[in-house]
């Protein structure tokens, strides 16, 4: 670097210097990956070359997601890519730092009752085996699609398992609107909203009502594909400030539902052994 360039770098405001450093680190990170990435991720060779050259260009979360998928990045590398780009990963990781071994143990101990861990965006971060078969075969759903809103509006098996589906969809949209008020500028929230509006006319109708609702415990009914009708009491156990991560539990409301949940748990265990 020439003396004039060095002096110019020193005169740069700190945020600008940090942004430039991130761009160069991102460029170095990408240069060490496969040559065909530009073609496979459909971002364009010229554009990708600019990234490698640390040009001052804006990188959308959609492009970063495409790059991460094409490069087959593991969770640590994916997180590193988004961090270097100064962006928020729009999809939940298959492994989440907030899901500790202790919390996973609690989920298992709650069996045969269904339980899962969710964030305020309805991403399912972890679940026990009974929950995995409650509304659909959740293990067959790609991790990036394990979002209760997405499933409730677009997944046929999940939708058919919910009694009073229209009411549930309307309440979930209202709760999502209430939660999103604190995350309006975050790419992950905006991408989820865009996806729902694109893929579900029913969501658009519910969203355009501009209703707002907050979380509360409620009795729910499911038509499970394996054991039939279930009546359960839904409770949110907050793991931090409200509107943050929570443990969602479903406790049987009657003896018949309890017996059927025990049967569902046995089915889940048998499937896990196969």
Residue pairs with C-beta under 8 A, 6 or more apart in sequence:
1 9
9 17
9 20
12 20
19 56
19 86
20 54
20 56
22 84
22 85
22 86
23 54
23 55
23 56
24 54
25 84
26 51
26 54
26 59
26 81
26 84
26 85
27 51
27 52
27 53
27 54
29 80
29 81
29 84
30 37
30 48
30 51
30 52
30 67
31 52
33 71
34 40
34 71
37 48
37 67
37 70
37 71
38 44
38 45
38 47
38 48
38 49
39 45
40 70
41 48
41 63
41 66
41 67
41 69
41 70
41 71
42 66
43 63
43 66
43 67
47 57
50 57
51 57
51 59
59 85
59 87
60 87
61 82
61 87
61 88
61 89
61 90
61 187
61 188
61 191
62 90
62 191
64 81
64 82
64 85
64 87
64 89
65 89
65 90
65 91
67 81
68 77
68 78
68 81
68 82
71 77
73 81
75 93
75 94
75 95
78 89
78 93
79 89
79 93
82 88
82 89
87 187
88 186
88 187
88 188
89 188
90 187
90 188
90 191
90 192
91 143
91 144
91 188
92 119
92 123
92 124
92 125
92 143
92 144
92 146
92 147
93 143
94 143
96 125
96 126
98 117
98 125
98 239
98 245
99 117
99 125
99 126
103 117
103 126
103 239
103 247
104 126
106 115
106 247
107 115
107 116
107 117
107 126
107 127
107 128
107 247
108 128
108 129
110 128
110 249
111 128
111 129
111 130
111 265
112 130
112 261
112 262
112 264
112 265
112 266
113 130
113 249
113 250
113 251
113 252
113 261
114 127
114 128
114 130
114 131
114 134
114 232
114 249
114 250
114 261
115 127
115 128
115 130
115 131
115 247
115 248
115 249
115 250
116 124
116 125
116 126
116 127
116 128
116 131
116 247
116 248
117 124
117 125
117 126
117 127
117 239
117 245
117 246
117 247
117 248
118 124
118 125
118 148
118 245
118 246
118 248
119 125
119 244
119 245
119 246
120 179
120 183
120 243
120 244
120 245
120 246
121 147
121 176
121 179
121 183
121 188
121 189
121 192
122 147
122 148
122 149
122 150
122 172
122 176
123 146
123 147
124 138
124 146
124 147
124 148
125 245
127 138
129 265
129 268
129 269
129 272
130 261
130 264
130 265
130 268
131 138
131 250
132 138
132 139
132 268
133 224
133 225
133 226
133 264
133 267
133 268
133 271
134 161
134 222
134 224
134 230
134 250
134 264
135 151
135 157
135 158
135 161
135 162
135 222
135 224
136 151
136 155
136 157
136 158
136 161
136 225
137 157
138 146
141 151
141 155
145 151
145 155
147 192
148 172
149 172
149 173
149 176
149 192
149 196
149 203
150 192
150 195
150 196
150 199
151 158
151 159
152 158
152 159
152 162
152 165
152 168
152 169
152 172
153 159
153 169
153 196
153 199
153 200
153 202
153 203
154 199
154 200
157 225
159 165
160 223
161 222
161 223
161 224
161 225
162 168
162 222
162 223
163 220
163 221
163 222
163 223
163 229
164 221
166 202
168 220
169 202
169 203
169 206
170 206
170 209
170 211
171 213
173 203
173 206
173 207
173 209
173 211
174 206
174 209
174 211
174 212
174 213
175 213
175 214
175 215
176 193
177 207
177 210
177 211
177 212
177 213
178 212
178 213
178 214
179 243
180 189
180 193
182 243
183 189
184 190
193 207
196 203
196 207
197 203
197 204
197 207
215 236
215 242
215 246
217 233
217 234
217 235
217 236
218 233
218 234
219 231
219 232
219 233
219 234
219 253
220 231
220 232
220 233
220 234
220 250
221 229
221 230
221 231
221 232
222 229
222 230
222 232
223 229
223 230
224 230
224 260
224 264
226 263
226 264
226 267
227 260
227 261
227 263
227 264
227 267
228 260
229 257
229 260
230 252
230 257
230 260
230 261
231 252
231 253
231 254
231 256
231 257
232 250
232 251
232 252
232 253
232 257
232 261
233 250
233 251
233 252
233 253
234 248
234 249
234 250
235 248
235 249
235 251
236 246
236 247
236 248
237 246
237 247
237 248
237 249
238 244
238 245
238 246
239 245
239 246
239 247
252 258
252 260
252 261
